[in-house]
Each structure stands twice: as C-alpha cells, then as structure tokens.
C-alpha cells in the first residue's frame, strides 16, 4: 500500500510540474531591431540578450531603415537581411554553444552586438 501511495504522489507531482511550465515545449522568441537611427539590438522581451541556452529560437528581425541590415553569425550560422529593404523577417534557428555576433554590415564599426550560447 505504501508503494502504491508513493507512486501516486510522484505521478501527481510530475503532472503538476509539467502543468506549471516545467516541461517547456514552446520556442523562445527573440527580437532583433536595426534602425531607424544608428542602433542595433537583440532582446528577449525587454531584456538585452547576453547569454542563451543551446536550443531552438525564433528570431523576429525588425529592419526599420533602408540603409541598414541585421547580420547574425556564429558557429555554423550566417543569416542576414538585405541593405535597402525594410520590414520584418523571421528565422527559426537552433543555436549551438559558442559566441554569436550581429552587425549592420555598412556600419559594422559602430552598430554591433554579441551574445554567448552556453549550457544553463
């Protein structure tokens, strides 16, 4: 009887953990913005991205100026929007451990950022 009770309690606890968000299945959305001035950012909600866990992310890039682009590079990755175009671009990317950099190619010396992907 004790074993059955223990098993039941553990099962209910596992279900409660999963329902409370312990089993994360959604893809985290990151927002990259370039322009309209000479700014480039990458945020997770309102927080600037500095460190991420190695997993899949959705990048939503808001290119707000025809003189800029958003260029993201890192281990096995090289994605960019085009200079001259504006609008919103979506990328689904699985990030690996390492350092990633994002720049505006025409203004790379002043418009740049980076983040590190590492185990949590």
Helices and strands as residue ranges (DSSP letters): H 2-17, I 18-22, E 28-34, E 40-44, E 47-48, E 51-52, E 56-63, E 71-74, E 77-80, E 87-94, E 98-103, G 105-107, E 112-117
